[in-house]
Amino acid sequence: MMTTESATFLDVRELIVATLGLEAERGEALKPWTPLFGGIPELDSLAVVTLAAALEQHFGFRIDDDEFTAEIFDTIGSLSDFVDRSRH
C-alpha cells in the first residue's frame, strides 16, 4: 500500500477533487490511506464511473472490466498504485 504522496498520487487526488467538486481544503486533507468509499461521501457508483473515465483520459490508459475491482477503489493510494501499474 502506498504511504507517500507520489506525483501520481497528487495527480489522482487532483482528479478526485475536480471530478467530485470537492473544496481545495478537503482535497488537501486526502491522504494515500484515505478510504474512497466511506471516506468521501460524494463518491457513489455514478461518480466512480465518471472518475474512471477521467483517469483513463488524463493518464492515457484503458481500465478493462475485469480490472474494475473494489480493491482498486479501496483507498486513494490503491487507486494511485493501479494508475502507476496501468501506465507502464
Sequence and secondary structure as in RCSB ss.txt:
>XXXX:A:sequence
MMTTESATFLDVRELIVATLGLEAERGEALKPWTPLFGGIPELDSLAVVTLAAALEQHFGFRIDDDEFTAEIFDT
IGSLSDFVDRSRH
>XXXX:A:secstr
   S  HHHHHHHHHHHHHHT  HHHHHH  TT BSTTT TT  HHHHHHHHHHHHHHHT    GGG  TTTTSB
HHHHHHHHHHHH 
